[in-house]
Amino acid sequence: MTTWLELADDDPFGVHNLPLCAFGAGCCSWVGVRIGDRILNLAGAEHEGLVDAGGAFDGEHTLNRFLARGRPTWTRVREQLTELFTDPKRRGAVEPLLFNLAGVRLNLPFEVADYVDFYSFEEHATNLGKLFRPGAEPLLPNWKHLPVGYHGRAGTVVVSGTDIPRPWGQRKRPDESAPTYGPSERLDIEAELGFVVGVDSEGAVSVDDFREHVFGAVLVNDWSARDLQAWEYQPLGPFTGKSFRTSISPWVVPLDALDAAEVPGRRQDPEVLPYLRGREHYGYDIRLEVFWNETLVARPPFEGMYWTPAQQLAHLTVNGAFARTGDLYASGTISGAVAEETGSFIERTWNGAQPVRLADGSTRSFLLDGDTVTISATAPGVDGAVVAFGEVTGTVVKQS
């Protein structure tokens, strides 16, 4: 799609994408939309009558108010933004409201209401089952009947670029008779995609109503302390091994930008229960890349997801739990069939038995202090374009 901005034809942040964000400069902060390497101040655009979000951008520091407006407003604003960036006659009105990306800080894009992490990739669940329960059936009996998940801590979700203090807690080494307390020795990542709820529900959300409630998606790194997790997770599941930090990318990519990336959902056997069925069963062709200290170590494929985002939302609310504006639910670790497609280092190194070699010649099994992990992703867009999610990055630091 042609724009009057001087963008390369293959810019992954062109008019076909238009991810939203929260940003600031000096003591001021606003919400915005990215186009190329610039951000349009949406409060200013609404004040000037260039977009109509019903006042949802005025004075706002997060996207929550806009998210709550729902699909009719989301669609209208997207259409208005497309016109602003493609009609040369609008250039004079728009340019004064554009900020260079290099000159701003990127903030947490929305206030997280609740956070849920799922476990929805069969390859990942199988790998961890083999590592955590050797000799037993890798998948537990419920896994192919429902999207397994756990409730996390919304308050420890942070924006990309935030340092990650190494967590401390209880861990029990295999050669120890009792647990000890100290810093995690097996700090790991989980490369995921997160879905951002805009519209509240009064209870259960059907599979077919997914797009009426979910605005878009972000990249997620659900940092994981595997030694803390292994000691604590039975019988109630992850707790301190997961709840210390979860990083998300600053860009919320609208579902509307991902229409061309839709692919048929994975065949599910046995057949799922009626509340998990819909008129359509689809996922997304999204390819992630995981960098460990700038060395590319994995390319996890999202299209292999067993439980779709729509099914996850349906299961999350089936018991009558409310969906709320700002809810974030993550896909679970994205892993494919081979080591180079795994989205966690416990899989990539097979629990440390097969360390990876980085570009500087050093080897790693789990994260050391000072290590930086960056996850990026792209999806196919309309007319051969590419939709980029940007990056989610974090550096491990010693906890003071």
C-alpha positions, 0 to 999 in steps of 0.5 A: 500500500503506497504511503506519502512517507518515505518508506521502503516498499518492504518496510514491515512497519508500513500501512499494512501493520500499524501497531499501537504503543505507549511512548514518552519524551521528557516528562510527557507520555502518550499513546501512538501508532508506529509507521516506519521508524516514526510514531504518530501521537494519537492524542494529538491526532484525535485533538486535531480531528484526524481520527475519532476514537470517542476521546479514548486517546485524550490524556491517556498513557496506556491503550486500555481506554481505546482497547475497551471501545471494541471492534467498531472503534478499532476498525474505524480508527484503523481505516482513518489511520490508513487514509492519513498515511496514504492521502498526500493531502493529509501530510501537512496535518500529520507530520507535526504529530510524528515523533522519530522512534530513536528519540522516544522511550517506549513504555508498557503499552497497556495496563495488564489486568490479569496474566495467564500463560498457556502450555499449548504446543505439543512438541514443547509439552512432550519435551518437558514431559520427557525431561521432568518425568523421565520414563513416564508418558510425556503428555498428561491425560488431560493435555489433548482435552483442554488448553492447560494453563496457569494464572501468573502475576500481572504486576511483574509484566514489564516492557522490552528493555527492562533488566531481569534480576536473577530470581532467588528461591528454593531449589533442590539439586538431584544429589541433595537430601534437602532443598537450599535457598539461593539464586537460580542456577537454571535460568531460562526463557520461553518464547511466546506470543501474547494476546491482548483482550480489549472488551470485557466479557460477562462470562464465557466467551465462545470460540467464534467471538474471539475477534470481538474481544481480542485486539491484537498480539505482542511478543512475550518472553516468560522468563523461567527458573527451571530449578525453582520450577522443578522443585515446586511445581507438583502438585499445583504447578508453576509459582515462584519459578515463573512469577518474577518477570515476564517481558513483552514487546512495546508494539501491539499488532492488531489482529486485522494486520494478521488476516493474511497470516491465518492458516488452518488450525492443527488437527485435534485428536480426540475431538474436542468438547463442543465449547472448544469448537467454532465455525472456523479453526485457524492459527497464524503463520508467524515465525519467531527468532531467538537470539542469545547474546546476538547469536541466532539459536532458534526459529520457533514456528507459531503455526504448529500451535495445537490449541488456538488463541480462540480456544484458549480464550474460550477455556479461560472463561468457560467457568464464568471467569470474566475477560477484562480490558488489559488481560494478557494471555500467552500462547505457551512456549512455541516449539517445533519438531527439531532443536533449532525450532525450540523456544526454551533453552532447556529444550535447546540444550536438552537440560544442559546436556547439549550446550549451544556455542555462541558467536564469541566461542563461549558455550551456554546451557542456561543464562548467565548474568549479563546475558541478553536474550532478544526475540523477534517475529514476522508474519506474512501480510497483504500483497506479499508484505511482511508484518513485524512484531519488533523485539522483546529483549532483556538482560539478566542482572545479578539481584542486589 
